[in-house]
């Protein structure tokens, strides 16, 4: 009979052992012992072992049995169980989940992790691809280019375990990144209630990458999973990305996937790869600034804590919730100082939020960022261009389209010059020198008093114009009037434009936000006369003009358009 039974739980493992013996006190009755190991639904019986003798004056048989089992069997099996418990199941990278969208018409990498040396097989449709995990446990296969598919299918990944991803479709995949105006959700956009209620696009899907800062490139990340554009989900989507994707989906009729990786209030250098930051000696200044920030952190933290204590005490002194809220509105809470692990860490967001996505197959990138670099606009063009170039190199898919939003009109009261945004916009425009790039203007659809304008519909539509004309072969205009040069005509300057088809148009009133200067470099307000696709600019205060500017302020009134209704790009003819 069984005279004893013990069990030990080790994660997914359950170990049981029992001593079987008859009730006798001599050495003639010997029975084997058995050990049962369970892992999930599996059950394994350990082979019989040599019987042991039970002496007349010994402790009870089941105690002796337990001691011998522990010494001879349990310790080795505990080791085996533990090593089995930490064995790495085959796992795909974070972007591969139920409802994912794969990019059509190009090689599709599928990758993940497994035990070193483990064979991994990926099955999608008629394609079967296999790879062996390397010494670091990583593996990757490439599916041949896929045609668009609206009918969801299974993606199977098999090693020692098998994972089946459901409802995978094939279409257009866009990476959406940047700072707060990209992170800005549909739930906050203009007319949000109606936009959410009418969102019924099961083939338009979105996955959000969780915020993460890393000191070095990492392969791991967390997401909220792929979600379809329905009233239950769409409120949390990136608004710019969603309105872009909706336009593309309605025109093409193929699935559209948005990979959303953004973080509000972050500078471009945080999104640059280590290779990009190391590629230009001029970028060292960004690293030096950050090191100064880290060195100043202990004192900054102490100052912050003292300020916060004083602020909290003063707020509490206000009588009642309404008074406290009014007081807090006029007395902002002290800001936490930046230090290690902060999202401003150079390369920190590339390491933690972009590197884990490599080399997911994409059609292109949408970018909305720059506000946090406006006070250092002179650095931006080189940094931004290097970021784009290196992202393309890291994804390994050639010069994938990279479209961004030229900053919206915003007063930025902290800027005493009133022109920092103008110089940042110029740096963005200069980056159009890179191949396969484009920018959507927001100079006329922002809110001068709010850095987060709610009209994200037109921003998405203008980005979609770029994609439709430059990628999807749909004929149309995608760019507003762009400065092409000036010529002197008497007391005036004639400005020539590209992309002025259909002529120039001033909305509502004569052309606003024009300035003209002479050799003294002092700009004066000017008037402009539209003559078909040119603009004649003059000012009675400048008799000998040499330079002209348009919309060269943080929040100008920009009302110059082309016949397609697209706004003119802010410009200056000087380099002062």
Helices and strands as residue ranges (DSSP letters): E 2-10, E 13-20, E 34-39, E 42-45, H 61-69, I 70-74, H 75-85, E 91-92, E 101-103, E 108-113, E 119-124, E 127-132, E 138-143, E 149-158, E 162-178, H 180-183, G 186-188, H 192-197, E 200-208, E 227-230, G 234-236, H 239-252, E 255-262, G 268-271, H 274-278, G 281-283, H 284-317, H 320-330, H 348-349, I 350-354, G 355-357, E 364-368, G 371-376, H 377-395, E 401-406, H 420-430, G 431-433, E 437-441, H 456-470, E 482-489, E 492-498, E 504-506, E 514-517, E 523-525, E 527-531, E 534-538, E 547-550, E 560-562, E 571-572
